[in-house]
Amino acid sequence: MTNWQWHHGSGCRASGRAGGYSDGRDIGVVFNHPNRDGAVALPMCGGVGAQYTPTAGWAQALAYHAQVLGSAAHGRSIAVVLGGDGSVASNGFWSALTIATTQKLPMLFYVEDNGFGISVASTMQTPGGNIAANLGAWQGLRIFSGDGTEPAEAAQLVAEAVAHVREERGPAMLRLTVPRLQGHSFQDTQAYKSEAVVAAERARDPWGKLQSHLVPHVLTRADWDEAVRTAADRAEAAREAAEARPVGTPDSVLRHVFYDGEMQQVGGLMTQGWKPPAATDQPRSEGQRINMVTAIRRVLDQELAANPRMVVFGEDVGPKGGVHAVTLGLQEKYGVERVFDTSLSEEGIIGRAVGMALAGLLPVPEIQFRKYAEPATEQLNDCGSMRWRTNNRFAAPMVVRMPVGFFKCGDPWHSQTNEVAFIHSPGWQIASPSNAEDAVGLLRTALRGNDPVIFLEHRAMLDHAWARRPWPGEDFALPFGKARLVAEGTRATIVTWGGLVDRCQEAAAGLSVDVIDLRTLVPWDREAVLASVAKTHRCLIVHEDLQTAGFGAEIAAVVASEAFTDLDAPVERLTMPDIPSPHNPVYLEWAVPSVAAIRARLNDLLEF
């Protein structure tokens, strides 16, 4: 399970034919290799530096397989990540460096330093342009550095670096300097390089050095010429074969956004032969009502006990038990290998989870507050698109727990919902439960599924009296895309989710109104909404997120398009105004749709 992941820029062209790395869905240099018999090349990304933290997660998974699961096959495996000198300035590089050294992971950072990131000199990426020298005092990191154009020196350094990581089970960096003999892309003329720089680079061309190193000491000149001809013939044959491939049918690009029954080759539990236990969507209520915090913790506890490949991690989830107390006691019960704190880097949290998921673990990372997910945006987007852009070769199923929304007061940093950002990242399923029972059923389904899931935990509902429910049973699991009818009537339909379901139910009391709790936003229950509107002929959508481009606009568009002849009034929305969440409770109560505001808007709709 060695990871030979490498990275180039995204400016190169590809034939985009069927049968390649992505079946024409991605550019050709963004490759992948699901090799079960040797080194696996994890799916590359177009973003510079995006490869580092998933490789750290892969390395941590190697250690987990060996130390926790007892796999002898992984005791000497290593993870290798390749990047250029430009990538050493990225968030991912520094986050992965922190993860690998603090956790002592078997990870080799290979930096191919050609002195330029497109046109920007490496001196703009790191002081003096030498990342190896600058990291000389970094604790826990062994440094290897030299001239990549000298065959003997480069071979020795590669062997030493690999041996160190393999034997010492700790991280190392290998930096080899090389010239860049052509532009970053076909359009790059390298006009930004002086003639002296170009001449110096040509003088270091490794091709001539390799020939001098091998001929006549290892190969005769005839053997060398034959090897060159053979390589050229193979390359030409491969080019001809690639160009002879057809272009896939356009409608095929709709496949593999989500798991559709055809198993991916790499990633997740199901590729390891794991099958989810039997479940039921019928609750068997047991005991007293519990709050959502207790319900979520109990599901995590149950699934950790049943699934040794599951790991829970994030900032403060360990001894503290999470800032919302959801993971309280889990580290004490399951140990620091399975429930652990991370460095303060959301890029590292999600990127690490991607690598773990690819290596056959079930990562359950926590993002402490919705706003804190922003530094992880690239990793979230890349994870969601992975199944599609690799044409179902790779997938990284995980469950990202994320508290959202207001709680007593608000602020611009801890009280966002902004679920539409995730909805616009194809490949993610999104759950937004409003109560403890639904939280149990949706979280259990997420933890046993084969797609990545963002599980939104509304802060106001974590200990809300209305949201408390009896424990629904050890095997209770809810399907995604199935709404709950909270109240039933004939005069109007309210569509809502998350932290406003209780307010909508209270506002609709006595008015004979359907109140629909969507429960999941990807997928969302279009059929239930349209069936209700066909019965009531009026629709009000209520949500906490901002009105402009909020998810309510999508629901309204669907209702207006597909239920137009059923409507007796315009589709209405009630949301927060287009402002950040305010801190003062008076401001907050004015901004978030209140029971009184929902009731007033509903009455207006009924009187239309």
VOGU-3710 file (C-alpha; in Angstrom, 3 decimals, decimal comma):
1> mtnwqwhhgs> 0,000/0,000/0,000  2,776/2,388/-0,877  1,394/5,672/-2,165  3,242/6,914/-5,225  1,168/10,060/-5,544  2,656/12,806/-7,688  1,498/16,164/-8,851  1,764/18,394/-11,895  -0,178/21,499/-12,765  -3,499/21,377/-14,560
11> gcrasgragg> -2,473/23,239/-17,707  -1,731/20,179/-19,824  -4,009/18,794/-22,504  -5,396/15,277/-22,705  -7,141/13,282/-25,345  -10,141/12,759/-23,059  -10,940/9,366/-24,573  -12,832/6,489/-22,988  -10,873/3,913/-21,060  -8,272/6,224/-19,573
21> ysdgrdigvv> -7,703/7,267/-15,978  -11,032/9,086/-15,864  -12,863/8,011/-19,030  -12,463/11,540/-20,364  -13,832/13,266/-17,284  -10,566/14,840/-16,164  -7,354/16,150/-17,692  -4,820/13,490/-18,558  -2,058/14,342/-16,094  -4,472/14,089/-13,154
31> fnhpnrdgav> -4,055/10,357/-13,039  -4,733/7,486/-10,656  -3,777/3,825/-10,459  -5,845/1,360/-8,365  -3,134/-1,294/-8,266  -3,957/-4,183/-5,943  -0,689/-5,972/-6,703  1,727/-3,171/-5,924  2,036/0,546/-5,382  -1,265/2,439/-5,549
41> alpmcggvga> -1,290/5,898/-7,088  -3,986/7,812/-5,239  -6,191/10,130/-7,317  -4,380/13,334/-8,084  -6,026/16,741/-7,868  -5,616/19,845/-9,958  -4,812/21,991/-6,920  -1,150/22,456/-5,997  -0,454/21,009/-2,538  -3,744/19,111/-2,334
51> qytptagwaq> -1,922/15,773/-2,409  -0,095/16,125/0,908  -2,720/15,666/3,617  -4,482/12,695/1,958  -1,072/11,018/1,806  -0,616/11,723/5,509  -3,968/10,051/6,103  -2,869/7,087/3,995  0,341/6,856/6,053  -1,626/6,993/9,306
61> alayhaqvlg> -3,899/4,257/7,962  -0,847/2,097/7,224  0,216/2,474/10,852  -3,346/1,758/12,006  -3,589/-1,404/9,897  -0,318/-2,639/11,371  -0,601/-1,557/14,988  -4,331/-1,662/15,723  -5,706/-4,203/13,246  -2,602/-6,401/13,412
71> saahgrsiav> -1,924/-6,583/9,684  1,545/-7,999/9,098  1,332/-6,930/5,453  1,543/-3,258/6,382  4,377/-3,331/8,867  6,875/-2,103/6,255  4,601/-0,236/3,861  5,246/3,456/3,330  3,449/6,421/1,797  5,247/8,638/-0,705
81> vlggdgsvas> 3,990/12,049/-1,784  5,525/13,952/-4,693  5,411/17,694/-5,166  7,290/20,520/-6,797  9,074/23,418/-5,161  5,975/25,579/-5,648  3,890/23,234/-3,494  5,964/23,808/-0,354  4,171/27,117/0,226  0,734/25,472/0,352
91> ngfwsaltia> -1,450/24,888/3,398  -1,518/21,177/2,625  2,266/20,843/2,733  2,605/22,404/6,162  -0,413/20,615/7,572  0,867/17,237/6,360  4,333/18,007/7,703  2,828/18,668/11,135  0,726/15,504/11,013  3,557/13,261/9,837
101> ttqklpmlfy> 6,090/14,485/12,396  3,842/14,728/15,440  2,400/11,283/14,729  5,690/9,774/13,467  4,163/8,401/10,289  5,917/6,327/7,589  5,700/9,100/5,006  8,263/10,304/2,488  7,965/13,864/1,160  9,682/13,979/-2,239
111> vedngfgisv> 10,173/17,508/-3,548  11,268/17,768/-7,172  12,785/21,247/-7,153  13,179/22,756/-10,624  13,359/26,309/-9,316  10,104/27,602/-10,780  6,365/27,421/-10,152  5,297/28,299/-13,697  7,138/31,639/-13,775  7,593/32,281/-10,045
121> astmqtpggn> 11,052/31,503/-8,720  11,360/29,090/-5,800  12,813/31,921/-3,708  9,238/33,229/-3,505  8,014/29,889/-2,123  10,556/29,467/0,669  13,451/31,682/1,869  16,508/31,100/-0,268  14,622/28,625/-2,443  15,779/25,570/-0,472
131> iaanlgawqg> 13,023/23,948/1,592  15,381/21,179/2,746  17,771/23,694/4,322  14,912/25,604/5,900  13,519/22,460/7,514  16,861/21,337/8,881  15,764/22,044/12,457  12,276/20,551/12,121  12,036/17,907/14,824  11,213/14,371/13,795
141> lrifsgdgte> 11,990/14,885/10,088  15,025/13,316/8,399  16,288/15,399/5,474  17,896/14,087/2,292  18,910/16,591/-0,374  21,006/16,555/-3,506  21,347/16,880/-7,280  18,647/14,980/-9,110  20,561/15,151/-12,394  23,429/13,034/-11,087
151> paeaaqlvae> 22,320/9,392/-11,488  24,507/7,828/-8,816  23,818/10,552/-6,245  20,076/10,565/-6,909  19,812/6,781/-6,747  21,687/6,670/-3,465  19,575/9,411/-1,890  16,327/7,750/-3,008  17,463/4,414/-1,552  18,523/6,000/1,736
161> avahvreerg> 15,324/8,008/2,100  13,070/5,027/1,373  15,070/2,806/3,729  14,836/5,356/6,527  11,043/5,645/6,295  10,590/1,904/5,882  12,843/0,891/8,762  12,419/3,765/11,222  8,662/4,135/10,572  9,018/7,898/10,625
171> pamlrltvpr> 8,854/10,729/8,069  11,602/11,981/5,814  12,023/14,599/3,108  13,896/13,997/-0,110  14,661/17,122/-2,155  16,312/16,682/-5,537  17,141/19,635/-7,749  16,472/19,293/-11,474  16,252/21,703/-14,434  12,967/22,476/-16,151
181> lqghsfqdtq> 13,867/22,228/-19,824  10,538/23,347/-21,228  7,596/25,473/-20,164  4,960/24,526/-17,650  2,502/24,009/-20,501  2,485/24,149/-24,285  1,595/27,825/-24,089  4,494/28,625/-21,745  7,417/30,047/-23,782  9,548/30,642/-20,661
191> aykseavvaa> 10,160/34,230/-21,751  10,538/35,108/-18,057  13,860/33,165/-17,947  17,079/34,896/-18,949  19,340/33,353/-21,573  21,857/32,567/-18,865  19,282/30,644/-16,837  18,131/28,680/-19,883  21,730/27,830/-20,803  22,526/26,723/-17,256
201> erardpwgkl> 19,470/24,467/-17,213  20,371/22,874/-20,544  23,848/22,193/-19,239  22,296/20,153/-16,434  20,151/18,028/-18,757  20,036/14,666/-16,923  19,662/12,696/-20,163  23,276/13,121/-21,155  24,421/12,462/-17,611  22,439/9,235/-17,488
211> qshlvphvlt> 23,931/8,067/-20,773  27,452/8,825/-19,567  26,756/7,009/-16,321  25,544/3,844/-18,058  27,636/3,690/-21,235  29,998/1,869/-21,401  30,157/0,900/-17,701  26,753/-0,792/-17,564  25,518/-0,896/-21,171  27,204/-0,934/-24,533
221> radwdeavrt> 26,357/1,870/-26,896  24,392/-0,613/-29,010  22,397/-1,715/-25,966  21,684/1,934/-25,121  20,516/2,710/-28,648  18,311/-0,369/-28,665  16,767/0,579/-25,316  16,038/4,082/-26,619  14,440/2,712/-29,804  12,355/0,205/-27,836
231> aadraeaare> 11,115/2,915/-25,478  10,249/5,202/-28,367  8,364/2,417/-30,148  6,397/1,574/-27,017  5,528/5,218/-26,456  4,397/5,628/-30,056  2,301/2,460/-29,890  0,685/3,673/-26,681  -0,086/7,044/-28,291  -1,679/5,388/-31,293
241> aaearpvgtp> -3,729/3,080/-29,075  -4,924/6,023/-26,974  -5,937/8,062/-29,990  -7,795/5,067/-31,396  -10,016/4,885/-28,342  -13,536/6,234/-28,767  -15,050/9,108/-26,860  -17,556/7,883/-24,298  -21,239/8,569/-24,734  -22,122/11,965/-23,237
251> dsvlrhvfyd> -24,857/10,606/-20,993  -22,250/8,398/-19,269  -20,954/11,464/-17,410  -24,063/11,346/-15,230  -22,904/8,076/-13,669  -20,797/7,614/-10,543  -21,516/10,894/-8,798  -22,734/8,648/-5,981  -22,525/4,928/-5,356  -25,015/3,395/-7,776
261> gemqqvgglm> -24,515/-0,289/-7,051  -21,274/-0,731/-9,003  -18,467/-1,005/-6,468  -15,426/1,251/-6,696  -12,059/-0,473/-6,945  -10,352/1,304/-4,036  -11,640/3,002/-0,902  -14,185/2,425/1,817  -15,175/-0,577/3,875  -17,200/-2,403/1,268
271> tqgwkppaat> -14,198/-2,993/-0,989  -12,707/-4,906/1,959  -15,680/-7,287/2,073  -17,528/-5,480/4,876  -21,323/-5,603/4,748  -23,621/-3,331/6,763  -25,695/-5,050/9,479  -29,433/-5,435/9,065  -31,449/-2,359/9,985  -35,011/-1,107/10,181
281> dqprsegqri> -36,585/2,301/9,632  -39,253/1,564/12,253  -38,288/2,974/15,669  -38,680/0,833/18,781  -38,791/3,536/21,417  -36,898/2,632/24,565  -36,518/4,472/27,855  -36,710/8,144/28,629  -36,357/10,931/26,125  -32,731/11,799/25,419
291> nmvtairrvl> -31,227/14,873/23,822  -29,467/14,922/20,469  -26,005/15,074/22,062  -26,641/11,819/23,910  -28,217/10,200/20,865  -25,281/11,013/18,580  -22,738/9,920/21,184  -24,563/6,625/21,674  -24,531/5,880/17,938  -20,814/6,685/17,705
301> dqelaanprm> -20,182/4,439/20,699  -22,199/1,574/19,202  -20,574/1,798/15,782  -17,061/2,117/17,234  -17,672/-1,060/19,209  -18,965/-2,921/16,155  -16,475/-1,630/13,574  -12,749/-1,737/14,410  -11,959/0,229/11,218  -13,866/3,300/12,428
311> vvfgedvgpk> -11,917/6,258/13,825  -13,209/9,540/15,277  -11,027/12,637/15,320  -10,898/16,426/15,226  -10,022/19,388/17,416  -10,825/18,782/21,103  -12,697/15,504/20,541  -10,350/13,565/22,861  -10,091/14,140/26,641  -12,345/17,200/26,436
321> ggvhavtlgl> -15,018/15,215/24,605  -15,708/17,929/22,043  -16,744/21,522/22,647  -20,360/20,293/22,407  -19,649/17,177/24,553  -20,690/14,793/21,770  -17,548/12,637/22,029  -17,297/12,749/25,822  -15,796/9,515/27,180  -15,137/7,900/23,807
331> qekygvervf> -11,348/8,282/23,886  -11,203/6,814/27,375  -13,217/3,823/26,152  -11,589/3,211/22,759  -8,091/4,630/23,144  -6,096/7,385/21,492  -5,577/5,364/18,313  -9,311/5,382/17,539  -10,542/8,654/19,077  -7,951/11,378/18,888
341> dtslseegii> -7,283/15,092/18,750  -5,715/16,732/15,715  -3,671/19,790/14,980  -5,656/22,964/14,410  -5,952/22,529/10,664  -9,218/21,714/8,940  -7,276/21,096/5,720  -5,406/18,421/7,658  -8,527/16,985/9,276  -10,412/16,417/6,036
351> gravgmalag> -7,368/15,630/3,883  -6,239/13,045/6,439  -9,733/11,558/6,413  -9,588/11,190/2,622  -6,385/9,151/2,830  -7,770/6,992/5,618  -10,955/6,285/3,700  -8,979/5,335/0,606  -6,976/2,917/2,748  -10,100/1,071/3,891
361> llpvpeiqfr> -10,870/2,798/7,190  -14,053/4,646/8,181  -12,978/8,130/9,236  -15,463/10,259/11,190  -13,841/13,697/11,392  -15,423/16,583/13,259  -15,313/20,185/12,081  -15,897/22,124/15,268  -18,140/24,804/13,739  -19,501/25,265/10,220
371> kyaepateql> -17,393/28,348/9,519  -14,244/26,439/10,390  -14,765/24,218/7,349  -13,619/26,961/4,998  -9,894/26,045/5,115  -10,917/22,500/4,138  -12,946/23,565/1,100  -10,487/22,143/-1,429  -10,286/18,774/0,313  -14,079/18,598/0,675
381> ndcgsmrwrt> -14,602/19,373/-3,001  -11,923/16,921/-4,105  -13,348/14,176/-1,899  -16,870/14,652/-3,203  -15,810/14,559/-6,838  -13,411/11,637/-6,476  -15,744/8,816/-7,474  -16,939/10,732/-10,546  -13,585/12,075/-11,732  -11,910/8,651/-11,461
391> nnrfaapmvv> -14,864/6,953/-13,191  -15,598/4,863/-10,089  -12,024/3,689/-9,606  -11,695/5,420/-6,224  -14,106/6,654/-3,557  -13,550/7,978/-0,040  -16,643/7,275/2,097  -16,545/9,140/5,405  -18,878/10,995/7,754  -17,979/14,614/8,516
401> rmpvgffkcg> -19,781/15,794/11,639  -20,321/19,530/11,692  -22,255/21,669/14,214  -24,118/24,520/12,516  -26,480/27,395/13,248  -27,390/29,669/16,115  -27,468/28,812/19,831  -28,930/31,356/22,287  -26,864/33,995/20,497  -25,071/34,080/17,185
411> dpwhsqtnev> -21,981/35,511/15,547  -20,348/35,527/12,094  -17,869/32,774/13,076  -19,760/30,041/14,916  -23,354/30,315/13,732  -23,419/29,770/9,984  -25,455/27,095/8,274  -24,508/27,740/4,611  -25,393/24,224/3,552  -25,616/25,253/-0,103
421> afihspgwqi> -21,818/25,324/-0,353  -21,790/21,569/0,240  -24,785/20,979/-2,002  -22,749/22,609/-4,760  -19,964/20,086/-4,196  -21,147/17,018/-6,142  -20,713/13,669/-4,454  -21,586/14,624/-0,881  -24,746/13,425/0,800  -26,015/15,915/3,389
431> aspsnaedav> -28,096/15,194/6,469  -29,685/17,835/8,691  -31,675/16,166/11,491  -33,948/18,196/13,727  -34,332/15,765/16,638  -32,633/12,922/18,486  -34,506/10,087/16,787  -33,729/11,295/13,279  -30,143/11,976/14,302  -29,785/8,344/15,345
441> gllrtalrgn> -31,332/6,961/12,171  -29,484/9,244/9,749  -26,094/8,966/11,459  -26,275/5,186/11,541  -27,138/5,112/7,838  -24,269/7,499/7,089  -21,780/5,373/9,037  -22,829/2,262/7,136  -22,988/3,782/3,665  -20,628/3,938/0,702
451> dpviflehra> -20,622/7,685/0,015  -19,118/10,630/1,868  -21,666/12,332/4,118  -21,776/15,740/5,789  -23,790/15,378/8,970  -25,047/18,757/10,184  -25,748/18,963/13,919  -27,758/22,077/14,707  -26,414/23,697/17,848  -29,811/24,946/19,032
461> mldhawarrp> -31,239/21,412/18,844  -28,420/19,530/20,584  -30,100/19,959/23,984  -33,461/21,425/22,947  -36,428/20,014/24,860  -38,489/19,659/21,664  -35,705/17,684/19,959  -35,529/15,047/22,677  -36,854/11,605/21,778  -36,724/8,096/23,240
471> wpgedfalpf> -33,881/5,889/21,986  -35,253/4,346/18,745  -33,364/1,044/18,947  -29,956/-0,436/18,207  -30,817/-1,232/14,578  -32,806/1,882/13,668  -31,576/3,501/10,450  -33,294/6,003/8,184  -32,966/6,169/4,399  -31,623/9,378/2,928
481> gkarlvaegt> -34,050/11,339/0,756  -37,147/10,473/2,810  -38,812/13,457/4,526  -40,877/13,344/7,704  -44,387/14,785/7,865  -44,294/16,606/11,206  -47,812/18,032/10,983  -50,616/17,307/8,569  -53,241/19,543/7,000  -54,885/20,644/3,787
491> rativtwggl> -54,467/24,427/3,532  -50,706/24,910/2,934  -47,318/23,185/2,905  -44,326/24,321/4,959  -40,962/22,871/3,932  -38,119/23,187/6,430  -35,227/21,338/8,089  -32,742/21,449/10,953  -33,100/24,130/13,600  -36,422/25,614/12,441
501> vdrcqeaaag> -38,624/22,517/12,326  -39,920/23,031/15,864  -40,730/26,689/15,169  -42,595/25,785/11,997  -44,618/23,128/13,814  -45,551/25,577/16,538  -46,400/28,319/14,048  -48,661/25,976/12,076  -50,626/24,771/15,098  -54,383/24,937/14,458
511> lsvdvidlrt> -54,093/26,045/10,829  -54,388/22,648/9,046  -50,974/22,778/7,410  -48,516/20,128/6,231  -45,119/20,670/7,871  -42,414/18,710/6,080  -39,024/18,136/7,691  -36,718/17,252/4,791  -34,151/15,620/7,101  -31,661/15,274/4,236
521> lvpwdreavl> -30,790/17,884/1,624  -28,786/15,627/-0,710  -30,857/13,816/-1,709  -34,023/15,731/-0,850  -37,545/14,336/-0,992  -38,994/16,094/-4,037  -41,842/13,609/-4,255  -43,081/14,331/-0,740  -42,983/18,092/-1,299  -44,744/17,919/-4,663
531> asvakthrcl> -47,403/15,520/-3,344  -48,113/17,841/-0,427  -48,351/20,932/-2,662  -50,718/19,055/-4,982  -52,959/18,573/-1,939  -52,630/21,993/-0,257  -51,998/24,289/-3,287  -49,724/26,602/-1,283  -46,057/26,382/-0,310  -43,916/28,227/2,232
541> ivhedlqtag> -40,218/27,356/2,563  -38,534/28,287/5,848  -34,816/28,022/6,532  -32,096/29,655/8,594  -29,576/30,227/5,824  -29,570/33,434/3,801  -32,360/33,935/1,270  -30,275/34,785/-1,805  -29,151/31,497/-3,370  -30,254/29,547/-0,300
551> fgaeiaavva> -31,456/25,987/-0,776  -35,018/27,197/-0,484  -34,607/28,798/-3,898  -33,989/25,366/-5,422  -37,078/23,948/-3,746  -39,122/26,921/-4,878  -37,903/26,510/-8,459  -38,864/22,831/-8,479  -42,314/23,530/-7,035  -42,912/26,384/-9,480
561> seaftdldap> -41,834/24,239/-12,404  -43,365/20,874/-11,539  -46,415/21,892/-9,507  -47,349/25,127/-11,264  -50,904/24,082/-12,079  -51,453/22,972/-8,474  -50,581/26,348/-6,978  -53,197/28,859/-5,847  -50,577/31,335/-4,617  -46,927/32,206/-5,260
571> verltmpdip> -44,300/30,031/-3,619  -43,014/31,947/-0,589  -39,744/31,850/1,337  -38,938/33,003/4,864  -35,253/33,037/5,757  -32,583/35,034/7,475  -31,858/38,297/5,687  -28,638/38,417/3,696  -26,435/39,254/6,665  -23,993/37,280/8,807
581> sphnpvylew> -25,455/35,825/11,980  -25,611/38,671/14,545  -24,270/38,218/18,081  -26,705/40,216/20,193  -29,699/37,985/21,080  -32,141/40,776/20,204  -30,614/41,088/16,740  -30,533/37,315/16,358  -34,176/36,818/17,290  -35,126/39,453/14,733
591> avpsvaaira> -32,972/37,890/11,997  -33,802/34,175/12,415  -37,381/33,288/11,435  -39,339/33,228/14,692  -42,603/31,458/15,456  -44,440/34,750/15,187  -42,792/35,621/11,873  -43,545/32,186/10,416  -47,153/32,401/11,592  -47,583/35,846/10,058
601> rlndllef> -46,120/34,798/6,716  -48,265/31,655/6,741  -51,423/33,662/7,389  -50,544/35,987/4,506  -50,130/32,965/2,246  -53,452/31,456/3,351  -55,224/34,738/2,652  -53,788/35,164/-0,829
//
